[in-house]
Amino acid sequence: MTEPAAGGRFVEAARGVRPFAVDPEVMGRIRPMQARDAEDVARLHHAAMGNSLWARVGRRFLAVLYRVLVDSERFLAFVYEEPVEPGSGRMRVRGFIAGSTDPDAMLRDTFRRAWFLLGPAALPGVLKPSVLRRLAETARYKRVSDAVHLPGPVPAESLFCSFEPDLRGRRVSGHINKVLFDDLLARGHRYVKITTEVDNEGANRQLRSWGFVDCGRFRFYGKDMVTYVLDLEASPRVEPVSRHPAV
Ligand SMILES: CC(C)(COP(=O)(O)OP(=O)(O)OC[C@H]1O[C@@H](n2cnc3c(N)ncnc32)[C@H](O)[C@@H]1OP(=O)(O)O)[C@@H](O)C(=O)NCCC(=O)NCCS
């Protein structure tokens, strides 16, 4: 992959990043997402990112989508869980991250493979005019979000990440980022892309603390968006470690 036209921007960003101190207890509560997590992940996704197209189609659709995505070899996702009560063996999912080694190919294959599950789950949602409008706009997503200064093709993407509000700002989410980014590097990806709203304070603060480089702005769903890219090889926080079984 070629170096970015902007030269050492990635190296410079990595230089300002503090190493990431891993808390083994937090790390021990992160595991690969499984089909049984689909309802919890749909709840978390819907609660915090209700504006995303997938959430607008409906919570039932989200649950079915996550259930089928976990079978895709291009889907890379983890959950964070805690005991329901201290000392209890019963665990509750309180945060997640969902990424992909190639979102376009992943979605294409998943819809082809599981259309008979996804279609009926999506139907009530896609008939809403606001969702239809967004679906039409989503066809432009890759074109507009990539129409920035990317360092060559960047197939890997962190698509969604969310934690229950009382866990935010405590670096638990930082741990789940690390797990995803380590895995991507272990699989040979040099860069990871994330898009977020320009006014999403929590996401922007976190991504800047990781050394993500602002590669450009675009408008989507009537909102100002930013495309961030992290050079996984240059990051002092990322190591090539896979904690996800290959499907
Ligand atoms: C986006 C989201 C996942 C970010 O998670 P978070 O819990 O804030 O992230 P973290 O605690 O890991 O860390 C954020 C960084 O900001 C720092 N930080 C946290 N709270 C801070 C505060 N009040 N002031 C200054 N810095 C702060 C942390 O120290 C950390 O820096 P570090 O990595 O150098 O240690 C979380 O806000 C969330 O779930 N939001 C709702 C869903 C969402 O918007 N998802 C993003 C869609 S792209």
The ligand as an ORCA input file, in Angstrom:
! r2SCAN-3c Opt
* xyz 0 1
  C     -17.883      6.772     21.352
  C     -17.635      6.008     22.645
  C     -17.578      4.525     22.323
  C     -16.282      6.506     23.189
  O     -16.002      5.811     24.339
  P     -15.334      6.383     25.686
  O     -15.834      5.498     26.750
  O     -15.517      7.839     25.834
  O     -13.810      6.118     25.365
  P     -12.607      5.919     26.360
  O     -13.003      6.090     27.768
  O     -11.906      4.674     25.959
  O     -11.593      7.037     25.976
  C     -11.614      8.221     25.459
  C     -10.311      8.993     25.638
  O     -10.695     10.269     26.083
  C     -10.234     10.460     27.425
  N     -11.340     10.990     28.181
  C     -12.412     10.322     28.630
  N     -13.241     11.168     29.313
  C     -12.644     12.388     29.251
  C     -13.004     13.672     29.724
  N     -14.126     13.877     30.405
  N     -12.184     14.700     29.452
  C     -11.047     14.501     28.752
  N     -10.660     13.305     28.278
  C     -11.439     12.270     28.530
  C      -9.835      9.112     27.944
  O      -8.802      9.227     28.902
  C      -9.385      8.417     26.699
  O      -8.077      8.800     26.370
  P      -6.889      7.688     26.299
  O      -7.290      6.689     25.232
  O      -5.682      8.477     25.872
  O      -6.771      7.088     27.633
  C     -18.729      6.270     23.707
  O     -18.809      7.649     23.930
  C     -20.122      5.763     23.306
  O     -20.479      4.610     23.576
  N     -20.926      6.638     22.654
  C     -22.248      6.298     22.126
  C     -22.188      5.576     20.791
  C     -21.368      6.307     19.749
  O     -21.503      7.509     19.554
  N     -20.518      5.536     19.050
  C     -19.600      6.063     18.055
  C     -20.161      5.967     16.691
  S     -18.819      6.232     15.526
*
